[in-house]
Amino acid sequence: MQTYVALLYSVVLGEGRRVVMSDLKAMAEGLGLNNPRTLVATGNLVFEVQETELAALEQRLEAVFAKTFGRHVDIIVRRADGWLRLAAGNPFPAESAEAADQVAVRVMRAPVRDEAAAALEAYAGKGEKLRIVGGDIWIVFSRETPSSRLLAAVSHKRLGIGTSRNWNTVRRLAEMVAE
């Protein structure tokens, strides 16, 4: 068995409707995923299944999600070892220790090239930092810049499918897959 982390791009199904994590867990069980468990109510799922290609798992999860909840949502899957590498590769450990909710990573389905960092830097506000590590985009947001232009700059339209998680969530998911 291999442990995986699945990240939903959105848990909002429409006006006043959100995915309930117990329903997400039940969906995973119905798909034959073993030991599904969720972390907070933001669409984080950890499960075990026989070694499977990531793209195939993403497609299966997205198809059953659309059938179950009536809406397509992009889902990004990483193997446990890949998630642990992502967490260990946090380029902002001091900032994460100081203000974990201000550090986030945009986990990408297809890796972003390192050259994209220069283009994204133009959108960074005062006190904001970014770095691309392993094709994912790490950002330190500034409390001085309440509406960051970086959020729009790292959109699906510009960089491809991805979803963001703050350091608290990244760290807690790493703890879950390491158990």
C-alpha positions in Angstrom: 0.0 0.0 0.0 1.1 3.5 -0.8 -0.1 6.6 1.1 -1.3 9.6 -0.9 -2.4 13.2 -0.2 -5.2 14.6 -2.3 -5.9 18.4 -2.3 -9.2 19.7 -3.6 -9.0 23.1 -5.3 -12.4 24.1 -3.8 -14.9 22.7 -1.4 -17.5 25.3 -2.4 -20.3 23.6 -4.4 -22.4 26.7 -5.0 -24.4 29.3 -3.1 -24.3 28.2 0.5 -23.2 24.6 -0.3 -19.8 23.2 0.8 -18.4 19.7 0.8 -18.7 18.2 4.2 -15.5 16.2 5.1 -17.5 13.2 6.2 -19.1 13.1 2.8 -15.6 13.4 1.1 -14.4 10.5 3.3 -17.4 8.4 2.3 -16.8 9.2 -1.3 -13.2 8.0 -0.9 -14.3 4.8 0.8 -16.8 4.2 -2.0 -13.9 4.5 -4.5 -12.1 1.7 -2.6 -9.5 3.9 -1.0 -8.2 2.6 2.3 -8.1 4.5 5.6 -9.3 7.8 4.2 -9.0 10.7 6.6 -9.4 14.4 6.3 -7.6 17.4 7.8 -9.7 20.4 8.6 -12.6 21.4 6.4 -10.7 22.6 3.4 -10.5 19.6 1.2 -7.4 17.7 2.3 -7.6 13.9 2.1 -5.1 11.3 3.1 -5.6 7.7 2.0 -3.8 4.4 1.1 -4.2 2.4 -2.1 -2.0 0.2 -4.3 0.7 2.1 -6.1 -1.0 4.0 -8.8 0.0 6.7 -11.3 -0.8 10.2 -9.9 -2.6 11.3 -13.0 -4.9 8.2 -12.9 -5.7 8.8 -9.3 -6.5 12.5 -10.0 -8.8 11.5 -12.9 -10.6 8.9 -10.8 -11.1 11.2 -7.9 -12.3 14.1 -10.1 -14.8 11.9 -11.9 -16.3 10.4 -8.8 -16.3 13.8 -7.1 -18.3 15.3 -10.0 -20.7 12.4 -9.9 -21.1 12.5 -6.1 -21.3 16.3 -5.6 -22.5 17.5 -9.0 -19.5 19.8 -9.8 -16.1 19.4 -11.2 -13.2 20.3 -8.9 -9.5 20.0 -9.7 -7.8 17.5 -7.4 -4.0 17.3 -7.0 -2.5 14.1 -5.7 1.0 13.5 -4.2 2.6 10.4 -2.8 3.5 10.5 0.8 7.2 10.8 0.1 6.6 13.6 -2.4 4.6 15.4 0.3 7.3 15.0 2.9 9.9 16.4 0.3 7.6 19.3 -0.3 7.3 20.1 3.4 11.1 19.6 4.0 11.8 21.9 1.1 10.0 24.9 2.7 12.4 27.7 1.7 11.0 30.0 4.4 11.6 28.2 7.8 12.1 31.3 9.8 9.0 33.0 8.5 7.0 29.7 9.0 8.1 29.6 12.6 7.1 33.2 13.1 3.8 33.4 11.2 2.8 30.0 9.8 -0.5 31.4 8.4 1.4 33.9 6.3 3.5 31.2 4.5 1.8 29.2 1.7 2.7 26.9 -1.1 0.8 26.6 -4.3 1.0 22.9 -5.1 1.0 22.5 -8.9 -0.2 19.6 -11.0 2.5 20.3 -13.6 5.7 21.8 -12.2 6.2 25.6 -12.8 9.6 26.3 -14.3 12.1 28.3 -12.2 12.1 31.1 -14.8 8.5 31.9 -13.7 9.8 33.3 -10.4 11.2 36.4 -12.1 7.8 37.2 -13.8 6.0 36.6 -10.5 8.3 38.9 -8.5 6.8 41.9 -10.3 3.5 41.2 -8.4 5.1 40.9 -4.9 4.1 43.6 -2.5 6.2 45.1 0.3 7.5 42.3 2.5 6.3 39.5 0.3 8.7 36.8 -1.0 8.4 33.9 -3.3 10.4 31.0 -4.4 9.8 28.0 -6.7 10.9 24.7 -5.2 10.4 21.5 -7.1 7.9 23.2 -9.4 5.7 24.4 -6.6 5.4 28.1 -5.6 6.2 29.1 -2.0 5.0 32.5 -0.9 5.4 34.6 2.2 2.5 37.0 2.4 2.9 40.3 4.3 0.4 41.5 6.8 1.2 45.0 5.5 -0.3 44.0 2.1 -3.8 42.9 2.8 -4.8 42.2 -0.8 -1.8 40.6 -2.4 -1.4 40.8 -6.2 0.5 37.5 -6.0 -2.8 35.6 -5.5 -4.1 36.7 -8.9 -0.6 36.2 -10.5 -0.5 32.5 -9.5 -3.9 31.7 -11.0 -4.9 28.6 -13.0 -5.2 30.8 -16.1 -1.6 32.0 -15.9 0.3 29.0 -14.4 -2.0 25.9 -14.7 -3.8 23.8 -12.2 -2.7 24.3 -8.6 -4.1 24.8 -5.1 -2.7 26.7 -2.1 -2.2 25.5 1.4 -0.7 27.4 4.3 2.3 26.1 6.3 0.1 24.9 9.2 -1.8 22.6 6.8 1.4 21.5 4.9 3.0 20.6 8.2 0.0 18.8 9.6 -0.5 16.7 6.4 3.2 15.8 6.6 2.6 14.6 10.2 -0.4 12.5 9.0 1.5 10.7 6.2 4.6 10.1 8.4 2.5 8.1 10.9 
